[in-house]
Amino acid sequence: MPVKPIPDTSPRVIPMLVCRNPEVEIEFCKRVLNAEVGVRRPGPDGNTIHAALVVGEARIIIQAEFPQLASVAPQPDGSSPSSFSFT
């Protein structure tokens, strides 16, 4: 039986945060949002490059930056092309 890329029980909008250090972001989300780690994938060096977090009924994807794929984290000065907030 083929696996669905987005399960029926998953929200249809899932924010993805691209960051330089996914482990720090994951720990922040666990501490501040009471997030639980659903999936964590390591890269070749053993560090996390992708994680799916669960916050209540919502999901958040944490992704390591890959500049060669135009997937870059916000700049150190805080500038970013996008943002979102929790209510």
C-alpha positions in Angstrom: 0.0 0.0 0.0 1.5 3.4 -1.0 2.2 5.9 1.8 0.4 9.3 1.4 2.9 12.2 1.5 0.4 14.2 3.7 -1.8 12.0 5.9 -5.5 12.8 6.0 -5.1 13.8 9.7 -2.4 16.4 9.0 -3.2 20.1 8.6 -3.1 21.4 5.1 -0.8 24.3 5.9 2.4 23.4 7.5 5.0 26.1 8.1 8.6 25.3 7.4 11.3 27.2 9.3 14.7 27.2 7.6 17.5 27.7 10.1 21.3 27.4 10.5 21.1 25.2 13.6 18.0 23.0 13.6 18.9 21.5 17.0 18.7 24.9 18.6 15.4 25.7 16.9 13.9 22.3 17.9 14.9 22.8 21.6 13.4 26.4 21.5 10.1 25.0 20.1 10.1 22.3 22.7 10.7 24.7 25.6 8.5 27.6 24.5 5.7 25.9 22.5 5.7 22.6 24.3 6.4 21.0 20.9 7.0 17.3 20.5 9.3 15.9 17.9 7.5 13.6 15.5 10.2 12.9 13.0 13.9 13.8 13.0 16.3 13.1 10.1 20.1 13.3 10.4 22.4 14.5 7.7 25.7 12.8 6.7 27.5 14.4 9.7 24.8 13.2 12.2 23.3 16.6 12.8 19.6 17.1 12.3 18.7 18.4 8.8 14.9 17.9 9.0 12.4 17.6 11.8 8.6 17.6 12.0 7.3 19.0 15.2 3.8 18.7 16.7 2.4 21.7 18.6 -1.1 20.8 19.7 -2.9 20.0 16.5 -0.5 21.9 14.4 2.8 20.8 12.7 6.0 22.7 12.1 8.8 21.6 9.8 12.3 22.6 10.9 14.8 22.4 8.0 18.5 23.0 7.9 19.5 25.7 5.4 20.9 24.5 2.0 22.1 27.7 0.2 22.9 25.6 -2.9 19.2 24.9 -3.1 18.1 28.5 -2.4 16.9 27.3 1.1 18.5 29.9 3.4 17.9 30.9 7.0 17.0 34.5 8.0 20.0 36.8 8.3 21.8 37.4 11.6 20.3 40.9 11.7 16.8 39.3 11.9 15.7 40.1 8.4 13.6 37.5 6.6 11.4 37.4 3.6 8.6 35.9 5.7 7.2 35.5 9.1 4.3 34.0 11.0 2.8 34.2 14.5 1.1 32.0 17.0 -2.2 32.9 18.5 
